[in-house]
Each structure stands twice: as structure tokens, then as C-alpha cells.
Amino acid sequence: MLLVDDDPAFIEALSENLDHEGYTPIHHPDSATALEWLLDGGRCDVILLDWYMPDVTGIAFLKRVRDAGINTPVIVLTGVNKEVVEDAALGCGAVDFIDKSRRLSILLKRMRLIVTGSKQEEAPIEALEVGELTLYPETCRARWQDQEVGLTICEFRIVQKLASRRGVDFTYRDIYDVVHGEGFWAGDGDDGFRINVRSLIKRIRQKFRAIDPEFELIENYPGYGYRWRESD
């Protein structure tokens, strides 16, 4: 596990818990040295990234990592539980967003789920073709009309869920669980997570429409969720 955080007390407590769970934490107190380590070939199962680092911002770090072709899952940590930060983190390719004020046991549970999912995805999986859409689960890539869509990992998983079951209505909660896993809660009120789902769907549509301005296959079921429309 690569830990990118400049909070000594938090890192000490987290490292002890990771050791106890059988993980080997690798700590970098600043983003620059963590980036250098990764670009020099350093590898890990998960990156735990503090969003508010003093040298390289979380957004810049994620973009550099993804631009380098490094697809290691990134969990963003922050002491500020704001939906705008969560939306930005997921939009840059993070697979999860966790408030530091939550118990370490919650973080460890989320991390185990992500690591397990990554290991399961290592086996080769055939491409899935749905009309003009082609999905490559092994690399989380999508092509529309034979052009790369440029989805983040989270966006890919949402498209995969919707497109693999055309015509089926998925609730906002179903879609949110694709990003965070079952039982994770965020946002204000009982349905606060809907804002995040709407933002993700909006961004996904924009990426498809950059290729095909007539793209309308992701339909909203008002008050319920979304579906991938069946072909005419």
C-alpha cells in the first residue's frame, strides 16, 4: 500500500493497522516523491492519497499517474467531507473517497474490497460488445463508434453495469454502489448520494457526446435512476 500523506499521527495509526492486517505500507510524506517512486517503476495494490497535499495537489497527482498509464486504484482521503471534492476526486480517476474522520476500520474494509476486486480482474476477460459500444473490462477502456471514450475507472464500471443489462432500470443507489460498494453513505440527507450519481452520469454523457453528439442511450427514470436504452 502506498500512503501519500503529510500527517504523521494519522500515518502512524494507519500503518499500525495495515501491518496488523498483513499489508506492507510504503509511506511518502509528499506527492512529488510518491510520483517519482511510481514513475520509476514502484508498484503497489492501492494508493491512499491525501487530497490536500502542500506540494502537488490531489488532482495533479491523479492526472500524472493516469497519464503515465498507471491504473493502480487510488483512494482519496480528506478531512473535509464535501461533495464537490468527492466529485472532483472521482472525476480524476479515484475509485473511492473517504473522510478521515471515519473509523480506520471503515477505511480498511473499503480497501480490502478494492484490492479483492483488482485481483479478480487480473484474469483475462473478453471484450463486451453492445451495439456500437465495445467494453474492455481487463483495462477498463471503452470505445464508441470505434473511438476511445476516455472514461475513468469509476465511469467505466457504471457504463459496464448499465450497458450489460440494456433496458433494465438501476436505482441511484445501485449506481452509487458501483463506485463505493454496498453500504457506503455520503452526502446530506437520506438521498444525498444522488447528487454524485447525477454528476457522474452527466460527465459520462458528455464524453460520449464528444464523439457522437446524438448519443442518447443513457436514459433517466425520474425519481428512480438510469437505464441503458435498448437498441431500436
N, C-alpha and C positions, 0 to 999 in steps of 0.2 A: 504494500500500500504506500503510495506516495502522498505525504502530507505537506501541503503548501500553506503555511500559516505562521504569523509572527507573534502569536500569543503563547508564551512559554508555559503558563499554567494550564491552558487548555490542551496544548500538545502533550504535556507530561501526563495528564489524566487520560487522554485518548490513547497514547502509546501504551500505557499500562494495561488498558482494557484490550487493545489489539493484541498485545503479547499474550494475555490470558486466553484469548480466543484462538490463538495459534497463528496469527498473522505476523508478518515481519514489516514493521513500519519503517519507511525511509523519509526522513524529515529534511525539508529545505525551508529556512525561515524567510525566504524572499522568492518572488516569482522568477526573477532573472536566472538565478542558479538552478531552479527547478526546470526551466525551459532548456537551459544548457544541458542539463543531465538527460532530459528526454531526447533532445536533438542529437546528442552524442550516442544514442542507442540504448539509454536506460529504459527498462520495461517493468511494468507492474500491472496488477489486476484492476486496480481502481485508483483514481486521483481524487483526493479530498482537497478542495480548493477554497480558501478564504476569499470571498468576493471583494473585500476591501483591503487589498494589499497596497503598501505605500509606494512600491516601485512600478510594477506592471499591473494594470487593472485586470479584474476577472474577465472582462470582455476581450481585452487584448490578448491575454493568456490563452483563452479558449480558441480564438481565431488563429493564433500562431500554431497551436497544437494541431488543429484540424487542417490547416493549410499544409502542414508538414506530412499529412497522411496518417497521423497517429489517431486511432479510433478508440483508445482506452476510455472506458466510461469515466465521466467526471461528475462528482457530487459537489455541488456548491454549498458552502457553509457561510452563514452570515448571522450577525447579531441583530439584524434589522429585518423583521418579518413583513416585508412589503410586497404586494402583488406585482408592482412594476419591476422590482428586482428579480422576482421569480420568473416573470415573463421574459425579461432580458436574458437571464441565465439559460433558460430552456431554448430560447431563440438562437443562442450562440452555440448550441450543441451539447449542453449539460444534460445528463439523464435524470438528475434529481436535484432538489433544492431543499435544504434542511436548516431550520432556525437553530442556532447554537444553544438557545435556552432550553431546547428539548433534551430529555434524558439521553445519556450516552447509549443506553440500551436500545433506544429507537434508532439512532444512527447505525449501530451495529447490525440491527435487524434489516434495515434498508440496504446496507452494504452487502450483507450475505445474500439477499435476494438478487442484487445486481450481479455479483460475482457468479452465482449459480447460473443465472440466465446467460451470462457471457460464455461460461464453459459449455453450456448446452448448445450454443450457437456455433461452436467451433467445428462441428461436423458439417461436411458439405451439404448444402440444401439447394435443390433445383430452383431455377427461376420460376416465378409465377406470372403467367400472362393473363391479363384481364382486359379484353378489348385492345385498345391502343396503349395500355399500361403494362409495363414489364417491371416486376419487382425482383431484386436480388437480395434475399434475406441474409446471405452469408456476409455481405459487405454493406448492408443497409443502404443500397442505392436503388433509385427508381428512374425509369425512362418513360417519357410520354411522347408519342409520335416519334420515337427513335431519338429523342433528345434528352440529355441528363437534366433532371428536375432540380437537383441540388438540395435535397431535404436533409435536415438534421436527423440524428438517430431517433429522437422522440417523434418527430414529424413522420418519419418513415414508418414507425410502429403503428401510428394512428392510421395512416393510409393503408397499411397492410391489413389491419383489423377490419376497416370498412370495406375495402375492395375485395377481400377474400370471401365476404358474405354479402354480395350485392343484393340490394332490396331489403336488407334487414335493418331495422331501426335500433340504434345503440343510444343508450341514455348518456347524458353528460357525465354521470358517474362512471359508466363503463369506459368512456374515452379517457377520463382523468386517471383511472386505474392503470391504463396502459403506460402512462408516464410515471406514476408514483407507486403503483402497486396497491392492492386492496387494503382498505382501512386507513390510508393516509388522509389527513384532513388539512385544509388550508383555506385562507380567505375569511371574510367576515360573514357570520350567519351560517345557517344550515346549508345554503346553496352557494357559498362564496366561491367555490371551485369553478362554477360555470363561467365566470369571467375569464379564467385561464384557458378553458376549453375553447371559448369563442375566439380568443386571441390566437390560439394555435391553429384553429380551422381557418381563420382569416388569412394567416400567413401562408398556410398550405395552398389555399385557393390562389393567392397572389403568385406563387411560384409556378403553378400550373398555367395560369393565365398569361404569364410572361412568355410562355411557349405557344399557348393556344388561347387567344382572347375569348373564344366561345366556350371555354371549359365551364360546365355546369353540373358535373356528376356528383359533387358533394352537396346533398340537399339537407336543409334544416327541417326538423319536425318540431314546430314551435312548442316551447314549454317542455320538450322531452329530450331531444338530442339531434343526432345526424345519421344519415344513411348514404351509402354509395349507390346511386341510381342504377337500376338495371338497364342494359342497353336496349335501345328501341328496336 
